[in-house]
């Protein structure tokens, strides 16, 4: 499969999600998933390697700028570009690792600036992220921990509180009684509550329903974010990075 470096153009077509062969990598292409992944990478991985031309540079990742469709990569120390200049529009390749998970993507340089002895590279959002396993972002198990819940009127028509099972930058799972009839694909509004944060309003889509392990009377509703502000997504990513 050919991976092409393209710029972020505001709203891009939504593709089918991920594709994979029996032994090959997975390709992350959905716009919302790419953005959620960039928040996760900045908060929970933090550092990576950028290849551009003949240069291979290590540095730190910043949170995405949704309005610009870019993120910043800060390289430390001197980077001599005199013999092999880099220009806006040049293709870059990123690679970073968390545990056994490896992520890579191609994109293009949007701008290069100096900022207090560090070079700042503004990079356009990629349209494809390659990963070596199915996990989009790290999921944090929070069931049984005080203060983690979701409030929504989607299930009963009243503003109920639902216990969270796990949580990630891309979405969450909550626990619900098996008697309630929920439909995969449903879009709904809810408010996410975490200790130490102001409530985070968001829109979700129901992605899957599965039994709660060890409890046939309850099930897990897996959801992904469809709308959440950039500030709230950043606050969530920082909170997840602090979790053990």
Buried (B, 14 or more C-beta within 10 A) or exposed (E): EEBEBBBBEEEBEEBEEBEEEEEEBBBBBBBBBBBBBBBBBBBBBBBBBBBBEEBEBEBBBBBBBBEBBBBBBBBEEEBEBEEEEBEEEEEBBBBBBBEEBBBBBBBBBBEBEEEEEBBBBBBBBBBBBBBBEEBBBBBBEBBEBEEBBBBBEBBEEEEBEBBBBBBBBBBBBBBBEBEEEBEEEEEBEBBBBBEEBEEBBBBBBBBEBEEBEEEEEBBBBBBBBBEBEBEBBBBBBBBBBEBE
